[in-house]
Amino acid sequence: MKNSLLNITFNTTDALGLAQWWASAFDGRIVDENDGWFVFVSLGEGRPGLAFQKVDAPAGGNRLHLDFGVDDMAAAVAGLVSAGATVVGERSMPGFTWTTLADPEGNEFCVAEHG
C-alpha cells in the first residue's frame, strides 16, 4: 500500500475564513467548502492540500508546522504581513535563514528562500 500526504489540517473556529486567508496568501484555491465545517484548499498539482476543520475551541497550541520555500523571502514576508500575518521571529543557522510567522489565528509557519 502506497502512503501519501493528502492534507495538512488545521483545527479552527472559523474554517472558511482561515481557509480563505491561506488560499489568498499562497495563491491557492478553495476546492470544497462543506458548509464551512471542513474546507479544502488546493495549493496546486503535486502539493499537499490544506484542510480547515471547524471546532468549538482548538485544543492546545499549534498542532502542526509548515515550511514554505519562496524566491524572495523579504517580499514574501512583507506580503504575508500586509495580508494579516504577524512575524514571530527571524531565525538563522550557518547557511540558512528563515522567518517564523503566525496566521490570523496564531498558527505558526516558516518562510525561507529556495536553495
C-alpha positions in Angstrom: 0.0 0.0 0.0 1.4 3.4 -1.0 1.2 6.1 1.6 0.9 9.8 0.6 0.2 13.0 2.4 -3.2 14.3 1.3 -3.9 17.3 3.6 -2.4 19.2 6.4 -5.3 20.0 8.7 -5.9 23.0 11.0 -8.5 23.0 13.8 -10.1 26.4 13.8 -13.3 28.2 15.0 -13.6 29.8 11.5 -12.8 27.2 8.9 -14.0 29.1 5.9 -12.4 32.4 7.0 -9.0 30.8 7.7 -9.1 28.8 4.5 -9.7 32.0 2.6 -6.7 33.6 4.2 -4.4 30.7 3.4 -5.7 30.4 -0.2 -5.1 34.1 -0.8 -1.7 34.2 0.9 -0.3 31.3 -1.1 -2.1 31.5 -4.4 -4.3 28.5 -3.6 -7.9 28.0 -4.2 -10.8 26.6 -2.2 -12.0 23.4 -3.8 -14.6 22.3 -1.3 -16.4 24.2 1.5 -18.7 21.6 3.1 -20.9 24.3 4.5 -17.9 25.8 6.4 -17.2 22.9 8.6 -14.4 21.2 6.7 -12.9 23.4 4.0 -10.2 22.2 1.5 -7.6 24.4 -0.2 -5.5 23.3 -3.2 -2.1 24.8 -3.5 -1.5 23.2 -6.9 -0.7 19.9 -8.6 1.7 17.7 -6.7 1.4 19.6 -3.4 -0.4 18.5 -0.3 -3.7 20.2 0.3 -4.6 22.3 3.3 -7.8 21.4 5.2 -9.6 23.5 7.9 -11.8 21.8 10.3 -14.3 23.8 12.4 -14.2 23.1 16.1 -15.8 24.8 19.1 -12.4 25.6 20.5 -9.0 24.5 19.3 -7.3 22.2 21.8 -3.8 23.2 22.9 -1.3 25.3 20.9 0.0 24.9 17.4 -0.6 21.3 16.4 1.4 21.5 13.2 4.2 23.3 11.5 4.5 24.3 7.8 7.7 25.4 6.0 7.3 27.3 2.7 10.1 27.9 0.2 9.9 31.2 -1.7 12.0 33.0 -4.3 12.3 36.3 -2.4 11.9 36.0 1.4 11.7 39.7 2.2 9.0 40.3 -0.4 7.1 37.1 0.8 7.2 38.2 4.4 6.1 41.7 3.6 3.2 40.4 1.6 2.1 38.0 4.3 2.3 40.6 7.0 0.3 43.0 4.9 -2.3 40.2 4.5 -2.6 39.8 8.2 0.2 37.5 9.4 2.5 38.5 12.2 6.2 38.0 12.4 7.1 35.7 15.4 10.9 35.9 14.8 13.8 35.9 12.4 15.9 32.7 12.7 19.2 31.6 11.2 21.9 29.0 11.4 25.0 28.7 9.3 24.0 28.9 5.6 20.2 29.1 6.2 17.9 31.9 7.3 14.1 31.8 7.8 11.3 33.8 9.2 8.6 32.4 11.6 5.2 33.9 11.2 1.7 33.3 12.5 -1.6 33.4 10.6 -4.5 35.5 12.0 -5.4 32.7 14.5 -1.8 32.3 15.8 -0.9 29.1 13.8 2.9 29.4 13.2 4.6 28.7 9.9 8.0 29.4 8.4 9.2 31.0 5.2 12.7 30.6 3.7 14.3 31.2 0.3 14.6 28.2 -2.0 18.1 26.7 -2.2 
